[in-house]
């Protein structure tokens, strides 16, 4: 059985003080028994990683912190970048790679997403590889083929044990931050296709272990219908992770 994962992507929101307040508010109303049934991760901006984790550690709450991006090189002349080792030293256990905002606004390619994913695995952290089609692809092409090609590229060159440690987040670009969610059926169809691809490349045992998340305007009103889908193992959440009440409600719905 796969344990669901609720991951909050704060994007470029909340400075250190605001992030600490949100972390404390999450702790204040958290039912610790939820963590028997659901994993919880928050991904603040990089400067907030260590301060937010300190709040969770102080409260003895096993909420993990993850980064929103990473560079694949271990060190060097890469102004503005952070390495896997640096993120791990801040207490990070997971890293989002290939978010559509990184792909579309910063030109991140499938090859770079693969380099990042492999570096994250080599560091012993969990990569959350984001894939998803634009509206143009959904309406004019074969979205399943497009997304599976992204998954294939992201997972290139890794072995079965490494593949089993990956999380894949299906996030249709047209649903991110738009208030427009994929229907549970659309999300399930794509997540099932992703799992089938993983089974084909790495075997059915690995496919049974890999967590496939849905992301795209997930909120308290739609989480119940999404999480009951057999191939949806949780959610990557943007807007609704910025308020403790809505983030907690999503965790509770999956616990
Ligand atoms: C995201 O940032 O990955 C995301 C899904 O955002 P939102 O939930 O706001 O659509």
Boltz pocket constraint, residues with backbone or C-beta under 6 A from the ligand:
constraints:
  - pocket:
      binder: B
      contacts: [[A, 9], [A, 11], [A, 171], [A, 175], [A, 176], [A, 177], [A, 178], [A, 179], [A, 215], [A, 216], [A, 217], [A, 218], [A, 236], [A, 237], [A, 238], [A, 239], [A, 240]]
      max_distance: 6.0
